[in-house]
Amino acid sequence: MTQHNLIPESKLPALGTTIFTQMSALAQQHNAINLSQGFPDFDGPRYLQQRLAHHVSEGANQYAPMIGVLPLREAIVEKTAALYGHTPDVNSDITITAGATEALYAAITALVRVGDEVICFDPSYDSYAPAVQLAGGMLKRIALQPPGFRVDWREFRSLLSSKTRLVILNTPHNPSATVWRKSDYAELWQAIAEQEIYVLSDEVYEHICFAEEGHASVLAHAELRQRSIAVSSFGKTFHMTGWKVGYCIAPAAISAEIRKVHQYLTFSVNTPAQLAIADMLRQEPEHYRELPEFYRARRDRFIQKLSASRFKVLPCEGTYFLLVDYSAISDLNDVSFCQLLTKEVGVAAIPLSVFCAEPFPHKLIRLCFAKQEATLDAAAERLCQL
């Protein structure tokens, strides 16, 4: 019998290695300063590290409950009530997940059926589309235009149909660094109130918001939160992206469906890390409360250092990303420009077109400023040489 190598038919034939992995590898190859992938080059709080070691030494090393340890869920209830005026049920509404990415995937898988339509806003984070595709749904995209990247609500209404099942939003928004206002939620509610349409609100940068009115969460909208899933990330909040601990908040009936996916996707999340984060939320809440100022200082320093460059800096209302326009420097498309920037200038960035399905004619790249001041200063010095 002749042996043949079996090559499975791909469910995601158009996907390869993510741009984040590609650019980080290119940065390492050329010894470039990596401002591409969104992770800090500094460590998280010392207290949090100590609590992790404590819980490990105390034997909290076996499976956590599927929905998450009770102390962490209780701390999330307290934080949510204080920030957004909503008190989720500690047992039925909160699910601890392996990072925000798992929460997003589980929510999409739980809600989207074959033939359903899902609306998202481009530029959009790259994990949304594959999850929708694997669930059998059809993604309908609204292209947001720089520099404001505001939603055209008439265009949004024109995309709604009897097949619309889910709307995915992200605020503060990666990669545009813009934020939603309360008025945006009011427009969304007016548009979908009469249909069975759910909302998936990616709020992983909720504590890195520089807008004067602060972060507007879907959880603060009394009607929308009855049909919404809010997703958050402790990795972003505590500078510990490698811990991969996140959570989602949703009404009991929606959470029950998400948990059906979660229990066979991840089942449970790192026990000592959950307990350490619970301690951190209760004992040092000033960390997340002071996070806007912490990152505002880095943003402003980086912008000031770039003022001598030929880049045009776009407004940054949230996240730890900065968009810059390089049209005064090069005619290259954004992917080619980022490759050149990494190889010849020694700074790695992310091209904005990779976040969009349709051609993106704007010459914009994304830089991460979740870095030490010395890192940002060195990167700005190199960028100013262009």
Disulfide bonds with the S-S distance in Angstrom:
none
